[in-house]
Amino acid sequence: MLAAFGLSDRGCVRPNNEDYFITDPASGIFVLADGMGGANAGEYASRLSSESLYHFLVQAPPSEGAHLLKEAFREANRAVRQAASGNPEFDGMGTTLLVARNIGDSRLEIGSVGDSRAYLCAHGELSRVTQDQTWVEEVGSRIGLSEEALRKHPMRHMLTMAVGAADDLRIHCSTVHLDPGDQVLLCSDGLHGVLSEKILQSTLDSEKSLAEKGHYLVEAAKSEGGPDNITVVLIQVV
């Protein structure tokens, strides 16, 4: 059985919250999105993409494999692009999109577009499941920039892929196996861009409840200035 907790905060700088999340332990679907665009476009993109993907997966017949997850992402992409084409205020809007889906046998299928991240904390060890689709991760690392330079690079937030940005998406999919007590953290860059993985690991490996861990991480990011919206979704096998 899976337990989950989700929390979103606008942070200390942004006037509104363009992140969005869905937690549904009963159906085993957990979604997180970080929108972008002028006015209210970012908020709309993150909500529309999340709900489109969620409803596609809830209504789909039980199935495993990346093909179903990728089709759910394409459906979300079509919804965002169609909404943008019919409203000048939404022109250019986009969003990251991240989903974890329970496919049985203690496995979660993870799909991602953009730079929202999924981490696995298994037996006290933290590992990143997703790949950032950013200039820094896809280009900067190939040209030999150090980890510290990449973390501080002015283009670290420049996405190379987002839902709503193009007709074709590059979707990263993977599957993780969970043992009792293992946890998965979904988070926007308002969290992972501010807090080190050492802090993430020590928090997840603590004796706190999922809710306490979620609140602690959000407050820790805000104590570092909270420059962006902050969203966490915690999933645990119980």
Buried (B, 14 or more C-beta within 10 A) or exposed (E): EBBBBBBBBBBBEBEEBBBBBBBBBEEBBBBBBBBBBEEBBBBBBBBBBBBBBBBBBEEEEEEBEBEBBBBBBBBBBBBBBEBBEEEEEBEEBBBBBBBBBBBEEBEBBBBBBBBBBBBBBBEEEBEBBBBBBBBBBBEBBEEEBEEEEBEEBEEBBBBBBBBBBEEEBEBBBBBBEBEEEBBBBBBBBBBBBBBEEEBBBEBBBEEEEBEEBBBBBBEBBBEEEBBBBBBBBBBBBE
